[in-house]
């Protein structure tokens, strides 16, 4: 795993997160993926001062292409995690590329997350590092638990995740957006619940991730 800390200036508010939060994020990844048989080895951190990248990066943007062309490391097996601030009009906490896109567009491969979501960060309800866990799930080929056409269809293509019509917010225990079925998978890392509520990948999700690794990584 390579980290690329994009910052507007050398303050926390400017995105200059401390090294201990980076270590804590690696620990969070290894803890939360432990049941899947996937582990992460930290390699290096680069720190880049660029206010334009920090504020204006979004999927497919010129800023994204510029920073990834300049700093992306490794091959398909290498996870590059970039932190940014996003601007005030972008509420996103992060986004990650799917593994099937690597061979056509290797430069775009990786995960970008809001800097304040790392463990100990200042993003209320989302500061235990699980935004990165969620986005790395995408990097391994997982979709949202509420993917697709509501309660019908193939959903997230994983048989043992309960159907869900929309993403959860907070930790709504007992929520059921698909009546007649099991409760929504609000504790799953691929839902939208608060960090404290998230705690699991299913066995089916683990199988899908390993299939993606064999096929694309």
Kinemage of the C-alpha trace (Angstrom):
@kinemage 1
@onewidth
@group {chain A} dominant
@subgroup {mainchain}
@vectorlist {calphas} color= white
{ca unk a 1} P 0.000 0.000 0.000
{ca unk a 2} L 1.230 3.469 -0.941
{ca unk a 3} L -0.300 6.601 0.582
{ca unk a 4} L -0.303 9.949 -1.196
{ca unk a 5} L -1.279 12.805 1.118
{ca unk a 6} L -2.517 15.701 -1.009
{ca unk a 7} L -2.665 18.902 1.033
{ca unk a 8} L -3.372 22.579 0.500
{ca unk a 9} L -0.903 23.532 3.234
{ca unk a 10} L 0.958 22.010 6.176
{ca unk a 11} L -1.948 22.182 8.645
{ca unk a 12} L -4.427 19.485 9.581
{ca unk a 13} L -7.270 21.556 8.124
{ca unk a 14} L -5.245 21.789 4.931
{ca unk a 15} L -4.988 18.010 4.728
{ca unk a 16} L -1.544 17.476 6.299
{ca unk a 17} L -2.558 14.453 8.376
{ca unk a 18} L -0.123 13.018 10.946
{ca unk a 19} L 1.795 9.799 10.380
{ca unk a 20} L 0.056 8.032 13.265
{ca unk a 21} L -3.277 8.350 11.447
{ca unk a 22} L -1.763 6.716 8.375
{ca unk a 23} L -0.510 3.824 10.505
{ca unk a 24} L -3.917 3.574 12.159
{ca unk a 25} L -5.547 3.372 8.735
{ca unk a 26} L -3.307 0.458 7.731
{ca unk a 27} L -4.204 -1.251 11.008
{ca unk a 28} L -7.904 -0.646 10.336
{ca unk a 29} L -7.630 -2.214 6.885
{ca unk a 30} L -5.895 -5.288 8.248
{ca unk a 31} L -8.380 -5.644 11.103
{ca unk a 32} L -11.512 -5.223 9.012
{ca unk a 33} L -10.325 -7.443 6.148
{ca unk a 34} L -8.967 -10.098 8.512
{ca unk a 35} L -11.896 -12.490 8.012
{ca unk a 36} L -11.517 -12.337 4.215
{ca unk a 37} L -7.962 -13.672 4.028
{ca unk a 38} L -6.683 -10.371 2.608
{ca unk a 39} L -3.892 -8.368 4.246
{ca unk a 40} L -2.088 -5.126 3.473
{ca unk a 41} L 1.614 -4.271 3.619
{ca unk a 42} L 2.550 -0.620 4.054
{ca unk a 43} L 5.302 0.574 1.696
{ca unk a 44} L 5.584 4.362 1.660
{ca unk a 45} L 3.914 7.759 2.066
{ca unk a 46} L 4.369 10.728 -0.244
{ca unk a 47} L 3.246 14.222 0.747
{ca unk a 48} L 2.241 16.686 -1.952
{ca unk a 49} L 1.336 20.356 -1.538
{ca unk a 50} L -1.184 21.249 -4.240
{ca unk a 51} L -4.290 23.226 -3.300
{ca unk a 52} L -5.936 22.646 -6.686
{ca unk a 53} L -5.686 18.866 -6.391
{ca unk a 54} L -6.728 18.966 -2.731
{ca unk a 55} L -9.898 20.948 -3.398
{ca unk a 56} L -10.978 19.999 -6.905
{ca unk a 57} L -10.276 16.312 -7.476
{ca unk a 58} L -13.270 14.204 -8.494
{ca unk a 59} L -13.746 11.098 -10.688
{ca unk a 60} L -12.394 11.726 -14.169
{ca unk a 61} L -11.255 15.266 -13.404
{ca unk a 62} L -8.066 16.765 -14.849
{ca unk a 63} L -6.787 17.039 -11.271
{ca unk a 64} L -7.252 13.306 -10.733
{ca unk a 65} L -5.386 12.449 -13.912
{ca unk a 66} L -2.551 14.851 -13.106
{ca unk a 67} L -1.949 13.595 -9.573
{ca unk a 68} L -2.189 9.913 -10.482
{ca unk a 69} L 0.112 10.249 -13.475
{ca unk a 70} L 2.641 11.950 -11.243
{ca unk a 71} L 2.465 9.736 -8.159
{ca unk a 72} L 0.825 6.360 -8.757
{ca unk a 73} L 3.122 3.468 -7.807
{ca unk a 74} L 3.319 -0.213 -8.706
{ca unk a 75} L 1.123 -2.531 -10.736
{ca unk a 76} L -2.337 -4.105 -10.462
{ca unk a 77} L -1.457 -5.626 -7.078
{ca unk a 78} L -0.481 -2.242 -5.613
{ca unk a 79} L -3.089 -0.268 -3.677
{ca unk a 80} L -2.600 3.487 -3.989
{ca unk a 81} L -4.579 5.523 -1.445
{ca unk a 82} L -4.830 9.269 -2.020
{ca unk a 83} L -6.253 11.725 0.506
{ca unk a 84} L -7.857 15.022 -0.456
{ca unk a 85} L -10.262 17.595 0.919
{ca unk a 86} L -12.757 17.955 -1.933
{ca unk a 87} L -14.446 21.347 -2.202
{ca unk a 88} L -17.523 22.653 -0.439
{ca unk a 89} L -19.842 21.650 -3.283
{ca unk a 90} L -18.644 18.022 -3.201
{ca unk a 91} L -20.069 16.074 -0.234
{ca unk a 92} L -18.246 12.874 -1.179
{ca unk a 93} L -16.228 10.987 1.425
{ca unk a 94} L -14.314 9.082 -1.226
{ca unk a 95} L -14.366 6.849 -4.265
{ca unk a 96} L -12.488 3.817 -5.538
{ca unk a 97} L -11.829 2.225 -8.920
{ca unk a 98} L -13.083 -1.243 -9.853
{ca unk a 99} L -10.471 -3.907 -10.662
{ca unk a 100} L -11.931 -4.701 -14.091
{ca unk a 101} L -10.968 -1.196 -15.250
{ca unk a 102} L -7.256 -1.639 -14.531
{ca unk a 103} L -6.061 -3.042 -17.845
{ca unk a 104} L -7.760 -0.325 -19.909
{ca unk a 105} L -6.841 2.533 -17.580
{ca unk a 106} L -4.107 1.590 -15.080
{ca unk a 107} L -3.314 5.206 -14.193
{ca unk a 108} L -6.794 5.756 -12.733
{ca unk a 109} L -6.515 2.714 -10.455
{ca unk a 110} L -6.696 3.439 -6.728
{ca unk a 111} L -8.759 4.979 -3.957
{ca unk a 112} L -9.260 8.651 -3.050
{ca unk a 113} L -10.748 9.522 0.351
{ca unk a 114} L -11.435 12.625 2.373
{ca unk a 115} L -8.471 13.162 4.701
{ca unk a 116} L -10.645 13.671 7.791
{ca unk a 117} L -12.064 10.117 7.592
{ca unk a 118} L -8.838 8.419 8.726
{ca unk a 119} L -8.908 7.022 12.298
{ca unk a 120} L -8.890 9.943 14.726
{ca unk a 121} L -9.947 12.412 12.044
{ca unk a 122} L -12.434 15.231 12.438
{ca unk a 123} L -15.244 13.955 10.190
{ca unk a 124} L -18.045 13.278 12.671
{ca unk a 125} L -19.461 9.735 12.485
{ca unk a 126} L -17.005 8.823 9.732
{ca unk a 127} L -13.624 8.991 11.443
{ca unk a 128} L -12.771 5.384 12.266
{ca unk a 129} L -11.177 4.691 8.892
{ca unk a 130} L -14.059 2.791 7.370
{ca unk a 131} L -14.504 5.099 4.401
{ca unk a 132} L -11.193 3.699 3.197
{ca unk a 133} L -12.316 0.143 4.028
{ca unk a 134} L -15.477 0.733 1.961
{ca unk a 135} L -13.588 2.176 -1.009
{ca unk a 136} L -11.002 -0.607 -0.913
{ca unk a 137} L -13.950 -3.002 -1.064
{ca unk a 138} L -14.788 -1.409 -4.425
{ca unk a 139} L -11.117 -1.754 -5.428
{ca unk a 140} L -11.526 -5.502 -4.881
{ca unk a 141} L -14.701 -5.652 -6.971
{ca unk a 142} L -17.505 -5.220 -4.440
{ca unk a 143} L -20.605 -3.161 -5.164
{ca unk a 144} L -22.817 -1.387 -2.645
{ca unk a 145} L -25.197 -3.637 -0.739
{ca unk a 146} L -28.020 -1.508 -2.185
{ca unk a 147} L -26.740 -1.803 -5.770
{ca unk a 148} L -29.156 -2.235 -8.661
{ca unk a 149} L -32.918 -2.124 -8.904
{ca unk a 150} L -34.073 -1.860 -5.339
{ca unk a 151} L -35.300 -5.174 -3.957
{ca unk a 152} L -35.362 -6.983 -7.311
{ca unk a 153} L -32.658 -8.198 -9.645
{ca unk a 154} L -29.118 -9.315 -8.916
{ca unk a 155} L -28.259 -6.422 -6.596
{ca unk a 156} L -24.588 -6.536 -5.647
{ca unk a 157} L -24.022 -9.962 -7.269
{ca unk a 158} L -23.387 -11.539 -3.854
{ca unk a 159} L -25.974 -14.090 -2.721
{ca unk a 160} L -25.484 -13.800 1.034
{ca unk a 161} L -25.959 -10.036 1.386
{ca unk a 162} L -29.575 -9.166 2.139
{ca unk a 163} L -31.407 -7.093 -0.495
{ca unk a 164} L -31.595 -3.392 0.285
{ca unk a 165} L -33.498 -0.689 -1.567
{ca unk a 166} L -31.309 2.246 -0.539
{ca unk a 167} L -28.220 3.051 1.477
{ca unk a 168} L -28.488 3.237 5.251
{ca unk a 169} L -27.608 6.317 7.297
{ca unk a 170} L -26.625 6.230 10.938
{ca unk a 171} L -27.149 2.791 12.479
{ca unk a 172} L -30.851 1.974 11.974
{ca unk a 173} L -31.044 -1.468 13.611
{ca unk a 174} L -34.009 -3.442 12.278
{ca unk a 175} L -34.318 -1.352 9.101
{ca unk a 176} L -35.964 -3.344 6.311
{ca unk a 177} L -36.421 -1.657 2.956
{ca unk a 178} L -37.367 -4.941 1.253
{ca unk a 179} L -40.397 -6.239 3.201
{ca unk a 180} L -40.656 -9.997 3.356
{ca unk a 181} L -36.906 -10.412 3.388
{ca unk a 182} L -34.251 -10.232 6.102
{ca unk a 183} L -33.261 -6.916 7.713
{ca unk a 184} L -31.027 -4.591 5.722
{ca unk a 185} L -27.275 -5.301 5.968
{ca unk a 186} L -26.568 -2.084 7.844
{ca unk a 187} L -23.457 -3.537 9.491
{ca unk a 188} L -21.823 -4.348 6.161
{ca unk a 189} L -18.807 -2.311 5.102
{ca unk a 190} L -20.382 -1.791 1.675
{ca unk a 191} L -23.445 0.038 3.029
{ca unk a 192} L -23.490 3.764 3.938
{ca unk a 193} L -23.880 3.441 7.718
{ca unk a 194} L -21.824 5.362 10.281
{ca unk a 195} L -18.358 3.924 10.869
{ca unk a 196} L -19.252 2.666 14.337
{ca unk a 197} L -22.090 0.611 12.845
{ca unk a 198} L -19.958 -1.179 10.244
{ca unk a 199} L -18.387 -4.492 11.181
{ca unk a 200} L -18.586 -7.166 8.496
{ca unk a 201} L -17.940 -8.560 5.070
{ca unk a 202} L -19.921 -11.700 4.248
{ca unk a 203} L -18.383 -14.984 3.125
{ca unk a 204} L -19.816 -14.354 -0.324
{ca unk a 205} L -18.148 -10.957 -0.495
{ca unk a 206} L -14.828 -12.542 0.478
{ca unk a 207} L -15.218 -15.078 -2.329
{ca unk a 208} L -16.020 -12.309 -4.822
{ca unk a 209} L -12.952 -10.309 -3.763
{ca unk a 210} L -10.662 -13.312 -4.210
{ca unk a 211} L -12.210 -13.980 -7.620
{ca unk a 212} L -11.454 -10.368 -8.577
{ca unk a 213} L -7.877 -10.718 -7.340
{ca unk a 214} L -7.352 -13.828 -9.472
{ca unk a 215} L -8.933 -12.235 -12.535
{ca unk a 216} L -7.594 -8.695 -12.366
{ca unk a 217} L -4.987 -8.260 -9.625
